[in-house]
Amino acid sequence: MKKSLQLYLFILVLLLNVFTYMYFSKELTFEHNRYANAEKKWKYNLNSANNNLADANYFSLAKNENAQNYFNPDNATKTIQIEKLIPFVTEKLMDFNANPKGNPYISQDQIGANKFIINKVRILNHRWIIADFSDGEYWGEVLLKYFVNDNETVSFETIQSLIYQK
């Protein structure tokens, strides 16, 4: 009886070892596959985000070489650095927000108690700017044409603006 009990215990321990080995080997494979799938998903999301960023920057002076060549032609005696031009033009446009009646290049009359000011600016190329404006209650967008003059001033011209409904 003692030998049969030892045999049963031996078989039980052997079975527990086999099951434990199988469990941990399958768990390792499962974790490896899960990590590989997560890595593929992250790479796909990163590539997707990079593609979306490239699409968003397609209309941007910083990424448009043809528009940059307008400011830096091969035969020019004076060139403009794009890295300095973008903040310079943006700052000049934002300076008009200090006007008591609001930014004049929005071409929208004051509706409520607050004036319309430009919040966000995107320089599309060597000639156009799109800007977001609001008075805190109403929101809109404006398309502007800009010119960098020889005396390093910037002049703006409103092409069209719109206000969104509440």
C-alpha positions as CSV (number, residue, x, y, z in Angstrom):
1,M,0.0,0.0,0.0
2,K,2.9,2.3,0.8
3,K,4.4,1.6,-2.6
4,S,1.1,2.3,-4.5
5,L,0.7,5.6,-2.5
6,Q,4.2,6.6,-3.5
7,L,3.5,5.7,-7.1
8,Y,0.3,7.7,-7.1
9,L,2.1,10.7,-5.6
10,F,4.9,10.4,-8.1
11,I,2.4,10.3,-11.0
12,L,0.5,13.3,-9.5
13,V,3.7,15.3,-9.1
14,L,4.8,14.3,-12.7
15,L,1.4,15.5,-14.0
16,L,1.6,18.8,-12.1
17,N,5.1,19.4,-13.5
18,V,3.9,18.7,-17.0
19,F,0.9,21.0,-16.7
20,T,3.0,23.7,-15.1
21,Y,5.6,23.5,-17.9
22,M,2.9,23.6,-20.5
23,Y,1.2,26.6,-18.8
24,F,4.4,28.7,-18.5
25,S,5.6,27.8,-22.0
26,K,2.2,28.8,-23.5
27,E,2.2,31.9,-21.3
28,L,5.6,33.0,-22.6
29,T,4.4,32.4,-26.2
30,F,1.2,34.3,-25.5
31,E,3.1,37.3,-24.0
32,H,5.6,37.3,-26.9
33,N,2.7,37.4,-29.4
34,R,0.9,40.1,-27.5
35,Y,4.0,42.2,-27.3
36,A,4.6,41.8,-31.1
37,N,1.0,42.7,-31.9
38,A,1.2,45.8,-29.6
39,E,4.4,46.8,-31.3
40,K,2.8,46.5,-34.7
41,K,-0.1,48.6,-33.6
42,W,2.2,51.3,-32.1
43,K,4.2,51.4,-35.3
44,Y,1.0,51.7,-37.4
45,N,-0.3,54.5,-35.1
46,L,3.0,56.3,-35.3
47,N,3.1,56.0,-39.1
48,S,-0.5,57.2,-39.3
49,A,0.2,60.1,-37.0
50,N,3.3,61.1,-39.1
51,N,1.2,60.9,-42.3
52,N,-1.5,63.0,-40.7
53,L,1.1,65.6,-39.7
54,A,2.6,65.6,-43.1
55,D,-0.8,66.1,-44.6
56,A,-1.6,68.9,-42.2
57,N,1.8,70.6,-43.0
58,Y,1.3,70.3,-46.7
59,F,-0.2,73.9,-46.8
60,S,2.5,75.5,-44.7
61,L,5.2,78.0,-45.6
62,A,7.7,76.0,-43.5
63,K,7.3,72.9,-45.7
64,N,6.6,74.5,-49.1
65,E,9.9,74.8,-51.0
66,N,8.3,76.7,-53.9
67,A,6.9,79.4,-51.6
68,Q,10.3,79.6,-49.8
69,N,12.0,80.1,-53.1
70,Y,9.9,83.3,-53.6
71,F,11.7,84.8,-50.6
72,N,15.1,83.2,-51.4
73,P,15.5,83.3,-55.2
74,D,18.9,82.4,-56.7
75,N,19.5,85.8,-58.1
76,A,18.4,87.9,-55.1
77,T,20.7,90.3,-53.4
78,K,18.6,90.1,-50.2
79,T,17.0,87.0,-48.9
80,I,14.6,86.4,-46.0
81,Q,15.0,83.6,-43.6
82,I,11.7,81.6,-43.3
83,E,12.4,80.7,-39.7
84,K,12.3,84.4,-38.8
85,L,9.7,85.4,-41.3
86,I,6.8,83.2,-39.9
87,P,7.0,84.6,-36.3
88,F,7.5,88.1,-37.7
89,V,4.4,88.1,-39.9
90,T,2.4,86.4,-37.2
91,E,3.4,89.0,-34.6
92,K,2.7,91.9,-37.0
93,L,-0.8,90.5,-37.6
94,M,-1.5,89.9,-33.9
95,D,-0.4,93.5,-33.1
96,F,-3.6,94.7,-34.7
97,N,-5.5,93.0,-32.0
98,A,-4.7,95.9,-29.7
99,N,-7.0,98.2,-31.8
100,P,-10.0,99.3,-29.7
101,K,-12.5,98.2,-32.4
102,G,-10.8,94.8,-32.9
103,N,-8.5,93.6,-35.6
104,P,-9.3,95.5,-38.8
105,Y,-8.3,92.7,-41.1
106,I,-11.2,90.5,-39.8
107,S,-13.6,92.7,-41.8
108,Q,-16.4,91.9,-39.5
109,D,-18.2,94.5,-37.4
110,Q,-18.3,94.1,-33.7
111,I,-21.5,92.2,-32.8
112,G,-21.5,92.1,-29.0
113,A,-19.7,93.9,-26.2
114,N,-16.3,92.3,-27.1
115,K,-14.1,93.1,-30.1
116,F,-13.0,90.5,-32.6
117,I,-9.4,89.4,-32.2
118,I,-7.3,86.9,-34.1
119,N,-6.4,83.9,-32.0
120,K,-4.5,81.6,-34.3
121,V,-2.6,82.2,-37.5
122,R,-1.4,79.7,-40.2
123,I,0.9,81.0,-43.0
124,L,-0.1,78.9,-45.9
125,N,2.5,80.0,-48.5
126,H,4.3,83.2,-49.7
127,R,1.1,85.0,-50.2
128,W,-1.8,83.7,-48.0
129,I,-2.6,83.4,-44.4
130,I,-5.6,81.8,-42.7
131,A,-6.5,82.9,-39.3
132,D,-9.0,82.0,-36.6
133,F,-10.8,84.9,-34.7
134,S,-13.4,85.3,-32.0
135,D,-14.9,87.7,-29.6
136,G,-15.5,85.1,-26.9
137,E,-19.0,84.4,-28.1
138,Y,-18.8,84.2,-31.9
139,W,-16.0,82.4,-33.9
140,G,-14.9,82.7,-37.4
141,E,-12.0,82.5,-39.9
142,V,-10.4,84.9,-42.3
143,L,-8.3,84.4,-45.4
144,L,-5.7,87.2,-45.8
145,K,-3.2,88.1,-48.4
146,Y,0.1,89.4,-47.1
147,F,3.1,91.2,-48.7
148,V,6.6,91.7,-47.3
149,N,7.7,95.1,-48.4
150,D,11.2,96.2,-49.2
151,N,11.4,98.3,-46.0
152,E,10.8,95.1,-44.0
153,T,7.2,96.0,-43.2
154,V,4.2,93.7,-43.8
155,S,1.0,94.8,-45.4
156,F,-2.2,92.7,-45.2
157,E,-5.3,92.5,-47.4
158,T,-8.5,90.7,-46.4
159,I,-9.7,88.3,-49.1
160,Q,-12.7,86.9,-47.3
161,S,-14.0,86.2,-43.8
162,L,-16.8,84.2,-42.2
163,I,-18.5,83.8,-38.9
164,Y,-19.9,80.5,-37.7
165,Q,-23.4,80.3,-36.3
166,K,-23.8,79.7,-32.6
